[in-house]
Amino acid sequence: MKGARAELPKAIYTAEQVRRLDRIAIDELGIPGYELMCRAGEAALGALRSRWPDARRLAIFCGAGNNAGDGYVLARLAHERGLEVRAVAVVPTGKLGGDAKRAWQDYQGQGGKVEAFSPDCTLSEDVVVDGLLGLGLGRELEGDLLAAVQRINTARRPVLALDIPTGLHADTGLVLGAAVVAELTITFVGLKRGLFLGAALDYRGTLEFSDLSIPAQAYDRVPVCMERLTPEILKGLLPPRARTAHKGTNGSLLLVGGAPGMSGAIRLAAEAAFRAGAGLVRVATHPDSVDSVMAGRAEVMCHGTPTPEALESLLVVSDAVVLGPGLGQSDWAKRAWAQVLASELPVIVDADGLNLLSETRQTRENWILTPHPGEAARLLRTDTASVQADRLGAAVSLAGTYGGVAVLKGAGTLVATGVDSISLCDRGNPGMATAGMGDVLAGLLGGLAVQGGDLQSVAQAGVLIHAACGDAAAASGERGLLAGDLMAHIRKWVNSH
């Protein structure tokens, strides 16, 4: 596949940044636009043949602009290779211009046939290709384009989307009225932000990428808006240990939480901290929860703390604190919360620690906040739907409002320290949407934090490890996955470097 990469790149761009990369390649590096279109068609055909090697009949829906041009190039190349091609013009070919018009003409010149779209057309081909619209869609679909998307989806055939599924906003990933549900999307030049945000994961299917062999110097000219988290971030954070290391040199973590009836949350977090490599793990919990915490993990030193003053002796021997799993919002919880935040220790704030924070709106630079969308909504004085509609904006607002590092959990977890420093995790699976997963992440972050490294790196590494362990645990199925199932995989990942 010409210009294709086996692994997705780290860099993620806005639609305008991708357009700028195109302009640099064409106007400054001298690569004709039609040449890039032909490379895209070659890459798309390679992806199609790799995914569906037995496919012989293709229905290629072509709309307007360069996306249509990519579709007509693909149609020509597939026709030349002996495949049965049905090109469906959803936008009349007479309205095509520039490189897209040339692509259609070249397809016709090879004997290719084009039929006008009809909303009641029958689709029985082996694969349907979405070449309707690309990056330019900014309003809801209507007319024949909407009808074509609906027809593709109701046909229940395997779908390859070119660049981005039609109907997805290229920057937000929101659905503009309707969107093609693809089994495979191959995107070109740069990874688009909208392929990772909003509802994208329900529409794009497997994602492949081709840079169309654009030279690296073009990418050096365009800033990156986000980066994917990759395992290389673990190398600097988790170096090999000295042979003379002992528990005192591997960090001391304090976890505060576990109100009556919620001791399981703090126990999960404590075990995750140990599995992440913390040398000493102490739990400060409600006196009524001590026995149940101790019964779950014998290595944990558990302390009943009836008063905030009882926390002080534990704080002075700790390198960081996890605050919130199972904490509750009782008077005991509020006093413990205040005592921890009165210290200067790095803090990972989760669960009810976040809910209590939403009432005070404190600012601090040495903490990691780990809200799910509902908690983020309370912190930002908005609603969950608004957070999900603009997850990127919400993550940036959390970091800007409260300081430190914000980890907005969910499909495509985001790690933000500001508008210019945003990471995205594209691992993880729906099986992780179950109770206790956030507690495991909080403990994992705490365990990494006491071993050294800045909190941004800790947050990035912890989010990646958590998601990767979730994927490993889901190998035998997503439904029925438990938070505790991740424990067996954490040790492998923290030693993977």
VOMI-432672 format. One record per atom (N, C-alpha, C): residue in three letters; x, z, y. Coordinates in steps of 0.2 Angstrom, whole numbers, plus 5000, padded with zeros to 4 digits. Example, Ala and Ser with C-alpha at 12.3 -4.5 7.8 and 13.67 -1.06 7.14 Angstrom:
Ala506650394972 Ala506250394978 Ala506650394984 Ser506450354989 Ser506850364995 Ser506450395000 
This chain:
Met500450004994 Met500050005000 Met500450005006 Lys500449955010 Lys500949945016 Lys500849995021 Gly501350035022 Gly501350085028 Gly501050145026 Ala500850155019 Ala500450215017 Ala500950275016 Arg500750335017 Arg501150395015 Arg500750435009 Ala501150455004 Ala500950494999 Ala500550555001 Glu500850585006 Glu500650645009 Glu500350635016 Leu499850675018 Leu499650665025 Leu500150695030 Pro500250665036 Pro500650695040 Pro500350755043 Lys500850795047 Lys500650855050 Lys500250845056 Ala500350795060 Ala500150785067 Ala499350765066 Ile498950785071 Ile498250775072 Ile498150755079 Tyr497750695080 Tyr497750675087 Tyr496950665089 Thr496850665096 Thr496250645098 Thr496150575098 Ala495550545099 Ala495450475099 Ala495850435104 Glu495850465110 Glu496250435115 Glu496950435114 Gln497250485111 Gln497950485109 Gln498150435104 Val497650415099 Val497750365094 Val497750295098 Arg497250295103 Arg497250225106 Arg497950215110 Arg498150275113 Arg498850265116 Arg499350245111 Leu499350265105 Leu499850245100 Leu499750175099 Asp499150155098 Asp499050075097 Asp499350035103 Arg499250065109 Arg499450025115 Arg500250025115 Ile500550075113 Ile501250075113 Ile501550025108 Ala501250025102 Ala501449985097 Ala501349905099 Ile500749895102 Ile500649825104 Ile501049805110 Asp500949845116 Asp501149825122 Asp501949835123 Glu502249885120 Glu502949905121 Glu503349885115 Leu503149895109 Leu503549875103 Leu503449805101 Gly502949775104 Gly502849705102 Gly502549685096 Ile502149735093 Ile501749715087 Ile501149685088 Pro500949625086 Pro500349595088 Pro499749645085 Gly499149645089 Gly498649685087 Gly498349655081 Tyr498349595080 Tyr498049565074 Tyr498549585068 Glu499149585069 Glu499649605063 Glu499449675061 Leu499349725066 Leu499149795064 Leu498449795060 Met497949745062 Met497349745059 Met497449715052 Cys497849665051 Cys498049645044 Cys498349695040 Arg498749735043 Arg499049795039 Arg498549845037 Ala498049855041 Ala497549905040 Ala497149875034 Gly496949815034 Gly496649785028 Gly496949785022 Glu497649775022 Glu498049785016 Glu498049855013 Ala498149905018 Ala498149975016 Ala497449995013 Ala496949965016 Ala496249985013 Ala496149955007 Leu496349895005 Leu496249864999 Leu496649904994 Gly497249924996 Gly497649964991 Gly497350024989 Ala497050054994 Ala496750124993 Ala496150114988 Leu495750054990 Leu495150044986 Leu495350024978 Arg495849984977 Arg496049964970 Arg496350024967 Ser496650074970 Ser496950134967 Ser496350184965 Arg495850184969 Arg495350234968 Arg494850204963 Trp494650144963 Trp494150114959 Trp494550054956 Pro494950054951 Pro495350004948 Pro494949954945 Asp494349974942 Asp493949924939 Asp493349894943 Ala493349904949 Ala492849874954 Ala493049804955 Arg492449764954 Arg492549684955 Arg492149664960 Arg491549694962 Arg491149674967 Arg491049724973 Leu491149694979 Leu491249734985 Leu490649714990 Ala490349764993 Ala489949754999 Ala490249785005 Ile490449735010 Ile490849765015 Ile490349755022 Phe490149815024 Phe489749815030 Phe490249805037 Cys490149755041 Cys490549745047 Cys490049755053 Gly490349795058 Gly489949805064 Gly490249775070 Ala490549815074 Ala490849785080 Ala491549815081 Gly491949775085 Gly492649805087 Gly493149795082 Asn493649835082 Asn494249835078 Asn494049855071 Asn493549905070 Asn493349925064 Asn493049865060 Ala492649825063 Ala492349765060 Ala492949715058 Gly493449715062 Gly493949665061 Gly494349695055 Asp494449755054 Asp494749785048 Asp494349765042 Gly493649765043 Gly493249755037 Gly493249675035 Tyr493349635040 Tyr493349565038 Tyr494049545035 Val494549575038 Val495249565035 Val495249595027 Leu494949645026 Leu494849675019 Leu494449625015 Ala493949595018 Ala493549545014 Ala493949485012 Arg494349465017 Arg494749405016 Arg495249415010 Leu495649475011 Leu496149495006 Leu495849504999 Ala495249534999 Ala494949544992 Ala494649474989 His494449434993 His494249364991 His494749324988 Glu495349334992 Glu495949294990 Glu496249324983 Arg496049384981 Arg496349414975 Arg495749404970 Gly495249374971 Gly494749354966 Gly494249404965 Leu494149454969 Leu493549494969 Leu492949464972 Glu492349484970 Glu491749454972 Glu491549494979 Val491549464984 Val491449494991 Val490849474994 Arg490449524996 Arg489849515000 Arg489949545007 Ala490049505012 Ala490149535019 Ala489549535022 Val489349595025 Val488649605028 Val488749615036 Ala488549565040 Ala488649575047 Ala488049615050 Val488249675052 Val487749715055 Val487649705062 Val488249685065 Val488249655072 Val488349585071 Pro487949535075 Pro488049465074 Pro488749445075 Thr489049395071 Thr489749375072 Thr489849345079 Gly489349315082 Gly489349285088 Gly489549335094 Lys489449395093 Lys489649445098 Lys490349475097 Leu490649455092 Leu491349475091 Leu491849445095 Gly492349475097 Gly492849455102 Gly493549475099 Gly494049445102 Gly494749465101 Gly494949465094 Asp495349515092 Asp495649515085 Asp495049515080 Ala494549555081 Ala493949555076 Ala493649485075 Lys493649445080 Lys493349375080 Lys493849335075 Arg494449345077 Arg494949305073 Arg494949325065 Ala494849395064 Ala494749415057 Ala494149385053 Trp493649375057 Trp493049345054 Trp493149275053 Gln493449235058 Gln493649165057 Gln494049155051 Asp494549195050 Asp495049185045 Asp494749195038 Tyr494249245038 Tyr493849255032 Tyr493449195030 Gln493149175035 Gln492749115034 Gln493149055032 Gly493749045035 Gly494248995033 Gly494448995026 Gln494449055023 Gln494649055016 Gln494049045011 Gly493449025014 Gly492849015010 Gly492449075009 Gly492549125013 Gly492149185013 Gly491449175016 Lys490949205013 Lys490249205016 Lys490049265019 Val489649265024 Val489349315028 Val488649315028 Glu488249375027 Glu487549375027 Glu487349425033 Ala486849405036 Ala486549455041 Ala486249515038 Phe486349575041 Phe486049635038 Phe485349635039 Ser485049665033 Ser484349675033 Ser484249745031 Pro483849785034 Pro483749855032 Pro483449865025 Asp483149815022 Asp482949825015 Asp483349785010 Cys484049775012 Cys484449735007 Cys484649785001 Thr484749754996 Thr484849784990 Thr485649794989 Leu485849844987 Leu486549854986 Leu486649874978 Ser487049834975 Ser487149854968 Ser487949844966 Glu488349834972 Glu489049814971 Glu489349884968 Asp489949874966 Asp490349924963 Asp490649974968 Val490749944974 Val491049984980 Val490749964986 Val490450004991 Val490249984997 Val490750005002 Val490949965007 Val491449975012 Val491149985019 Asp491250045022 Asp491050055029 Asp491550025034 Gly491349975037 Gly491749945043 Gly491349935049 Leu490949985050 Leu490449975056 Leu490649985062 Leu490850055063 Leu491150075070 Leu491750115069 Gly492150115074 Gly492750165073 Gly492750215078 Leu493250225082 Leu493350275087 Leu492950285093 Gly492650225095 Gly492250225101 Gly491550255101 Leu491350275096 Leu490650295096 Leu490550365099 Gly490150365105 Gly490050425109 Gly489350445110 Arg488850405107 Arg488150425107 Arg487850415100 Glu487250445100 Glu486850435093 Glu486750365091 Leu486850355085 Leu486650285082 Leu485950265083 Glu485850205083 Glu485150175084 Glu485150105081 Gly484550075081 Gly484450005079 Gly484749995072 Asp485049935071 Asp485349905065 Asp485949955063 Leu486349975067 Leu486850025065 Leu486650085061 Leu486050115064 Leu485850175061 Leu485450155054 Ala485150095054 Ala484850075048 Ala485350055043 Ala485950035045 Ala486450015040 Ala486750075037 Val486850125041 Val487150195039 Val486650225033 Gln485950225035 Gln485450245031 Gln485450205024 Arg485550145025 Arg485550105019 Arg486150115014 Ile486750125017 Ile487350135013 Ile487250205010 Asn486950255013 Asn486850315010 Asn486350325004 Thr485850285005 Thr485250285000 Thr485450244994 Ala485950194995 Ala486150154989 Ala486450194983 Arg486750254985 Arg487150294980 Arg487650254976 Arg488050214980 Arg488650184977 Arg489250214980 Pro489850214977 Pro490450234980 Pro490550204986 Val490850244991 Val490950214998 Val491650225000 Leu491950175003 Leu492550185006 Leu492450175014 Ala492650225018 Ala492550215025 Ala493250195028 Leu493250145033 Leu493850125036 Leu493950165043 Asp494450205043 Asp494650245049 Asp494350305050 Ile493650305050 Ile493250365051 Ile492550345049 Pro492150385045 Pro491450365043 Pro491050355049 Thr490650305049 Thr490250285055 Thr489750335056 Gly489650365062 Gly489250415064 Gly489550485065 Leu490150485063 Leu490550545065 Leu490950535071 His490850585076 His491250585082 His491950595081 Ala492450555083 Ala493150555081 Ala493450615084 Asp493250645089 Asp493550705091 Asp493250775089 Thr492650775088 Thr492250835086 Thr492050845079 Gly492050785076 Gly491750785069 Gly491050795068 Leu490650795074 Leu489950805074 Leu489550745072 Val489050745069 Val488650695067 Val488150665072 Leu488250605074 Leu487850575080 Leu487250545077 Gly486750585075 Gly486150555072 Gly486150545065 Ala486650515062 Ala486750505055 Ala487450485054 Ala487750485048 Ala488350465047 Ala488450445040 Val488950395038 Val489050375032 Val489350435028 Val489150445022 Val489450485017 Val489950455012 Ala490550455014 Ala491050425010 Ala491350465004 Glu491550424999 Glu491950454994 Glu492650454995 Leu492850404999 Leu493550405001 Leu493650375008 Thr494050405013 Thr494150375019 Thr494850365020 Ile495050305022 Ile495750285024 Ile495750275032 Thr496150325035 Thr496250315042 Thr496950295044 Phe496950265050 Phe497550225052 Phe497850255058 Val498550235059 Val498950255065 Val499050325066 Gly498550365066 Gly498550445067 Gly497950475064 Leu498050535062 Leu497450575059 Leu497050595065 Lys496450585065 Lys495950595070 Lys495650665069 Arg495650705075 Arg495350765075 Arg494650775072 Gly494250725073 Gly493550735070 Gly493550725063 Leu494050705059 Leu494050705052 Leu494150775049 Phe494350825053 Phe494450895051 Phe493950945054 Leu493550925059 Leu493150975062 Leu492450965061 Gly492051005064 Gly491250995063 Gly491050985056 Ala490650935055 Ala490350925048 Ala490750875044 Ala491350855046 Ala491750805043 Ala491850805036 Leu492050875034 Leu492150875027 Leu491650865022 Asp490950855024 Asp490450835020 Asp490350765021 Tyr490750725024 Tyr490650655025 Tyr491250615024 Arg491850635024 Arg492350595024 Arg492650585017 Gly492450635012 Gly492750625005 Gly493450635006 Thr493850615001 Thr494550615000 Thr494850575006 Leu495350605009 Leu495650575015 Leu496350545013 Glu496450475015 Glu497150445014 Glu497350415021 Phe497950405022 Phe498250385028 Phe498750335028 Ser498750285033 Ser499250235033 Ser499450235041 Asp500050235042 Asp500350225049 Asp500450155051 Leu500250105046 Leu500350035048 Leu501050015049 Ser501550055047 Ser502250045048 Ser502450045056 Ile502050075060 Ile502250085067 Ile502850125067 Pro503350105071 Pro503950145071 Pro503850215074 Ala504350265072 Ala504250335074 Ala504350345081 Gln504650295085 Gln504750305092 Gln504150305096 Ala503650275093 Ala502950275096 Ala502650345096 Tyr502750375090 Tyr502450445089 Tyr502850495094 Asp503450475095 Asp503850525099 Asp503550525107 Arg503150475108 Arg502950465115 Arg502250505116 Val501950525111 Val501250545112 Val501250625109 Pro501050665113 Pro500950735111 Pro500450745105 Val500550795101 Val500050815096 Val499550865098 Cys498950855096 Cys498450905099 Cys498350965094 Met498450945087 Met498450995082 Met498950985077 Glu499051025072 Glu499551015067 Glu499251045060 Arg499251005055 Arg499051035048 Arg499551085046 Leu499351135043 Leu499751185040 Leu500051165033 Thr500751165033 Thr501051135027 Thr501551195024 Pro501751185018 Pro502151245015 Pro502851255018 Glu503051205022 Glu503751215025 Glu503751275029 Ile503151295032 Ile503151355036 Ile503351415033 Leu503351415026 Leu503451475023 Leu504251495022 Lys504651435023 Lys505351445022 Lys505651495026 Gly505551485033 Gly505851535037 Gly505551605037 Leu504951605036 Leu504651675036 Leu504751715030 Leu504851685024 Leu504951725018 Leu505651705014 Pro506151725017 Pro506851705014 Pro506951745008 Pro507451725004 Pro507551764998 Pro507851835000 Arg507651884996 Arg507851954997 Arg508551964995 Ala508752014999 Ala509452034997 Ala509452074990 Arg509952074986 Arg509952104980 Arg509852184981 Thr510052204986 Thr510052274988 Thr509452304991 Ala508952254992 Ala508352274995 Ala507952334991 His507552374995 His507152424992 His506552434996 Lys506052474994 Lys505352474996 Lys505452485004 Gly505852525006 Gly505952545013 Gly506152485017 Thr506452435015 Thr506652375018 Thr506152325018 Asn505652325014 Asn505152275013 Asn504552285017 Gly504552335022 Gly503952345026 Gly503452395024 Ser503152435029 Ser502652485027 Ser502052465031 Leu501552465027 Leu500852435030 Leu500352495030 Leu499952505035 Leu499452545035 Leu498752505035 Leu498252525031 Leu497652495031 Leu497152545033 Val496652535038 Val496152585040 Val495452555039 Gly495052585035 Gly494452565034 Gly494152595028 Gly493652575025 Gly493352605019 Gly492852655020 Ala492352645024 Ala491752695025 Ala491452705018 Pro491052755018 Pro490652765012 Pro490252705009 Gly490352685003 Gly489952635001 Gly490352565002 Met490852565006 Met491252505007 Met491952505005 Ser492152545000 Ser492852554999 Ser493152494995 Gly492752454992 Gly493052394989 Gly493352344994 Ala493152345000 Ala493452305005 Ala494152325006 Ile494252385007 Ile494952405009 Ile495452405003 Arg495152414997 Arg495552414991 Arg495752344990 Leu495352294991 Leu495552224990 Leu496052204995 Ala496052225001 Ala496552215006 Ala497152245005 Ala497152305002 Ala497752345000 Ala498152304994 Glu497752284989 Glu498152244984 Glu498452184986 Ala498052144991 Ala498352084993 Ala498952094997 Ala498952155001 Ala499552165005 Ala500152175000 Phe500052214994 Phe500552224989 Phe500852154986 Arg500352114985 Arg500452054982 Arg500852004986 Ala500752014993 Ala501151974998 Ala501852004999 Gly502052054996 Gly502752084996 Gly502852145000 Ala502352175003 Ala502452235007 Ala502752295002 Gly503252325005 Gly503552375001 Gly503152445000 Leu502852465005 Leu502452525005 Leu501752505008 Val501252525005 Val500552515007 Val500152575007 Arg499952595013 Arg499552665013 Arg498852645016 Val498352675013 Val497652665016 Val497452735019 Ala497152725025 Ala496852785028 Ala496052765028 Thr495752815024 Thr495052795023 Thr494552855024 His493952845024 His493452905025 His493552955018 Pro493553015019 Pro493753065014 Pro493253045008 Asp492653025009 Asp492253015003 Asp492352944999 Ser492852905002 Ser493052844998 Ser493752854995 Val494052904995 Val494752914992 Val494752894985 Asp494252924981 Asp494352924974 Asp494152854972 Ser493752814975 Ser493552744973 Ser494152704974 Val494552714980 Val495052674982 Val495652684977 Met495752744975 Met496352764971 Met496152734964 Ala495552734962 Ala495352704955 Ala495552634954 Gly495552594960 Gly495652524959 Gly496352504959 Arg496852534962 Arg497552514963 Arg497952574963 Ala498252594958 Ala498652654958 Ala499252654962 Glu499552594964 Glu500152594968 Glu499952614975 Val499352604977 Val499152624984 Val499152694986 Met499452714991 Met499452784993 Met498852794998 Cys498352834996 Cys497752834999 Cys497652905002 His497452905009 His497352965013 His496652975016 Gly496353025014 Gly495753035018 Gly495853065025 Thr495553035030 Thr495653055037 Thr495053065040 Pro494853135040 Pro494253155043 Pro494253145050 Thr494853155054 Thr494853155061 Thr495353105063 Pro495353075069 Pro495853025072 Pro496553055072 Glu496553125073 Glu497253155073 Glu497553145066 Ala497153145061 Ala497453135054 Ala497853065053 Leu497653015057 Leu497952955057 Leu498652955060 Glu498752995065 Glu499452995069 Glu500052995064 Ser500053035059 Ser500653045055 Ser500752985051 Leu500252945050 Leu500252885046 Leu500452825050 Leu500252825056 Leu500452775061 Leu501152775063 Val501452835063 Val502152835065 Val502652815060 Val502452805053 Val502852785048 Val502652715046 Ser502252675050 Ser502052615048 Ser502352555053 Asp502352495050 Asp502652445054 Asp502052395057 Ala501552405054 Ala500952365056 Ala500352395053 Val499752375056 Val499052405053 Val498552345052 Val498252355047 Val497652315046 Val497052355047 Leu496652335052 Leu496052375055 Leu495352345054 Gly494952375049 Gly494252345049 Gly493952335042 Pro494352315037 Pro493952305031 Pro493552365028 Gly492852355028 Gly492452415026 Gly492452465031 Leu492652455037 Leu492652515042 Leu491952545044 Gly491452495045 Gly490852515047 Gly490852525055 Gln490352555057 Gln490252565065 Gln490052635066 Ser490152685062 Ser489952755063 Ser490452785068 Asp490252845070 Asp490652885074 Asp491452895071 Trp491452905065 Trp492152905062 Trp492452845062 Ala492152785062 Ala492452715062 Ala492652705069 Lys492252725074 Lys492452715081 Lys493052755083 Arg493052815081 Arg493652855083 Arg494352835079 Ala494252805073 Ala494852785070 Ala495052715073 Trp494652675075 Trp494752615078 Trp495152625085 Ala494852675089 Ala495252685095 Ala495952715094 Gln495952755089 Gln496652785088 Gln497152735086 Val496952685082 Val497452635080 Val497652595086 Leu497152575090 Leu497252535096 Leu497652565101 Ala497652635101 Ala498052675106 Ala498852665104 Ser498952645098 Ser499652635096 Ser499952575099 Glu500552555098 Glu500852495100 Glu501052455094 Leu500752465088 Leu500952435082 Leu500552365082 Pro500852315079 Pro500552255078 Pro499952265073 Val499352235075 Val498752255071 Val498352185069 Ile498152185063 Ile497752135061 Ile497052165061 Val496552135065 Val495952155066 Val495452115062 Asp495052145058 Asp494552105054 Asp493852145054 Ala493352105051 Ala492752135050 Ala492452185055 Asp492252245054 Asp491952285059 Asp492452305064 Gly493152295063 Gly493652305068 Gly493452255074 Leu493252195072 Leu493052145077 Leu492452155080 Asn491952185076 Asn491252195079 Asn491352255085 Leu491752305083 Leu491952355088 Leu492252325094 Leu492752275093 Leu493052245099 Leu492652205103 Ser492152175100 Ser491652135104 Ser491252185109 Glu491252245108 Glu490952295113 Glu491352315119 Thr492052305118 Thr492552325123 Thr492952265127 Arg493052215123 Arg493452155126 Arg494052175128 Gln494452205124 Gln495152225126 Gln495652165125 Thr496152165128 Thr496652115128 Thr497352145125 Arg497652105120 Arg498252135117 Arg498652075115 Glu499252075115 Glu499652015113 Glu499952025106 Asn499952085103 Asn500252095097 Asn499752105092 Trp499252065091 Trp498752075086 Trp498552005084 Ile498252005078 Ile497951945075 Ile497151955074 Leu496751915077 Leu496051925076 Leu495851875071 Thr495351895066 Thr495251855060 Thr494451845060 Pro494051825064 Pro493351825064 Pro493151765060 His492551775056 His492151715054 His491751695060 Pro491351635059 Pro490951615065 Pro490451665068 Gly490151705064 Gly489651755066 Gly490051805071 Glu490651825068 Glu491051875072 Glu491251845078 Ala491451785078 Ala491751745084 Ala491251745089 Ala490551725087 Ala490051725092 Ala489951785095 Arg489951845092 Arg489951905095 Arg490451915100 Leu491051905098 Leu491651905103 Leu491651865109 Leu491351805108 Leu491251765114 Leu490551765117 Arg490151805115 Arg489551815119 Arg489151755118 Thr489051725112 Thr488751665111 Thr488351665104 Asp488251605101 Asp487851605095 Asp488351575090 Thr488151585083 Thr488551555078 Thr488551475078 Ala487951445080 Ala487851375080 Ala488351345085 Ser488351375091 Ser488851355096 Ser489551355094 Val489751405091 Val490451415088 Val490551355083 Gln490151345079 Gln490251295074 Gln490251225077 Ala489851215082 Ala489851145086 Ala490451135089 Asp490851185091 Asp491551175094 Asp491951225092 Arg492151215086 Arg492651265083 Arg493351275086 Leu493551215088 Leu494151215092 Leu494151245098 Gly493651235102 Gly493551265108 Gly493451345108 Ala493051365102 Ala492951435101 Ala493651465099 Ala494051435095 Ala494751465093 Ala495151475099 Val495151425104 Val495551425110 Val495251485114 Ser494651485115 Ser494351535119 Ser494451605117 Leu494451615110 Leu494651685107 Leu495351705109 Ala495851655108 Ala496551675110 Ala496551685118 Gly496251645122 Gly496251655129 Gly495951715131 Thr495451735128 Thr495051795130 Thr495351865128 Tyr495651865122 Tyr495851925119 Tyr496551925118 Gly496951875119 Gly497651875118 Gly497851875111 Gly498451875110 Gly498751875103 Gly498551805099 Val498451815093 Val498351755088 Val497651755086 Ala497251705087 Ala496551705084 Ala496551655078 Val496251685073 Val496151645066 Val495351635065 Leu495151575067 Leu494451565066 Leu494351535059 Lys494051585055 Lys493951565048 Lys493351515046 Gly493351485041 Gly492851435039 Gly493151375036 Ala492751325035 Ala493051265032 Ala493451225038 Gly494151225036 Gly494551205041 Gly494751265046 Thr495051315043 Thr495251375047 Thr495751355052 Leu495651385058 Leu496051365064 Leu496451425066 Val497051415068 Val497551465070 Val497751445077 Ala497551485082 Ala497651475089 Ala497951525093 Thr498451505097 Thr498751555102 Thr498651535109 Gly498351475110 Gly498251445116 Gly498051375115 Val497851335121 Val497651265120 Val498251225118 Asp498851235118 Asp499351195116 Asp499651215110 Ser499451265106 Ser499751285100 Ser499151305095 Ile498951245091 Ile498351255087 Ile498551225080 Ser498451265075 Ser498551235068 Ser497951235064 Leu497851195059 Leu497251185055 Leu497451185048 Cys497051225044 Cys497151225037 Cys496651185034 Asp496851135030 Asp496451085027 Asp496451095019 Arg496651155017 Arg496551175010 Arg495951225010 Gly495851255004 Gly495251295003 Gly494651255000 Asn494151294998 Asn493551264995 Asn492951304996 Pro492351274994 Pro491751314995 Pro491651374991 Gly492051374985 Gly491951434981 Gly492251494984 Met492651494990 Met492851544993 Met492351574998 Ala491751544999 Ala491251575003 Ala490851634999 Thr491251684998 Thr490951744995 Thr491251804997 Ala490951864996 Ala491151924999 Ala491851944997 Gly492151975001 Gly492852005000 Gly493451955001 Met493251885002 Met493851845004 Met494151855010 Gly493751875015 Gly494151895022 Gly494551955021 Asp494352005017 Asp494752065016 Asp495452045012 Val495452005008 Val496051975005 Val496451945010 Leu496151905014 Leu496551875020 Leu496851925024 Ala496451975026 Ala496752025031 Ala497352065028 Gly497252085021 Gly497852115018 Gly498452075017 Leu498352015016 Leu498851965015 Leu499251955022 Leu498851955027 Leu499251945034 Leu499552015035 Gly499352065034 Gly499652135035 Gly500252135031 Gly500252115024 Gly500852115020 Gly501352075022 Leu501252015025 Leu501751975028 Leu502051995035 Ala501552025039 Ala501752055045 Ala502352105045 Val502252145040 Val502752205039 Val503452175037 Gln503452115034 Gln504152085032 Gln504452055037 Gly504252045043 Gly504552015049 Gly504251955050 Gly504451925056 Gly504251855058 Gly503751875064 Asp503651825068 Asp503151825074 Asp502451815071 Leu501951845075 Leu501251845072 Leu500951775072 Gln501151735076 Gln500951665075 Gln501151635068 Ser501751645066 Ser502051615060 Ser501651655054 Val501551725055 Val501251765050 Val500551735049 Ala500151725054 Ala499551695054 Ala499451635050 Gln499951585052 Gln499951525049 Gln500051525042 Ala500551565040 Ala500751565033 Ala500251605029 Gly499951655031 Gly499451695028 Gly498851645027 Val498651615032 Val498051565031 Val498151515025 Leu498751485026 Leu498951435021 Leu498951465014 Ile499251515013 Ile499351545006 Ile498651565004 His498251595008 His497551615006 His497151555003 Ala497151505007 Ala496851445005 Ala497051414999 Ala497751404998 Ala498051384992 Ala497951424986 Cys497851484987 Cys497751524981 Cys496951524979 Gly496551514984 Gly495851494983 Gly495751434979 Asp496151384981 Asp496151314977 Asp496351324970 Ala496951364969 Ala497151374962 Ala496651414958 Ala496351464961 Ala495851504957 Ala495251464956 Ala495151414959 Ala494551374958 Ala494651314953 Ala495251314950 Ala495351254946 Ala494851244940 Ser494551304938 Ser494051294933 Ser493351294935 Gly493251294942 Gly492651294945 Gly492551334951 Glu492251304956 Glu492151344962 Glu491551394962 Arg491051374959 Arg490451424958 Arg490651484954 Gly490551544957 Gly490751604953 Gly491451634954 Leu491751604959 Leu492451624961 Leu492351694965 Leu492851734963 Leu492851804966 Leu493451814970 Ala493351854975 Ala493951864980 Ala494551894976 Gly494451934971 Gly494951964967 Gly495351914962 Asp495051854961 Asp495351804957 Asp495951774961 Leu495951784968 Leu496551754971 Leu497251794970 Met497151854968 Met497751904967 Met498251874963 Ala498051844957 Ala498551814952 Ala498951764955 His498751734960 His499151674963 His499551684969 Ile499451744972 Ile499751764979 Ile500551764977 Arg500751794972 Arg501451804971 Arg501751744970 Lys501451694967 Lys501751624966 Lys501951594973 Trp501451604977 Trp501551564984 Trp501951604988 Val502051664988 Val502551704993 Val503251694990 Asn503251664984 Asn503951654981 Asn504051584980 Ser503651534983 Ser503751464982 Ser504251434986 His504551464991 His505051434995 His505751434991 
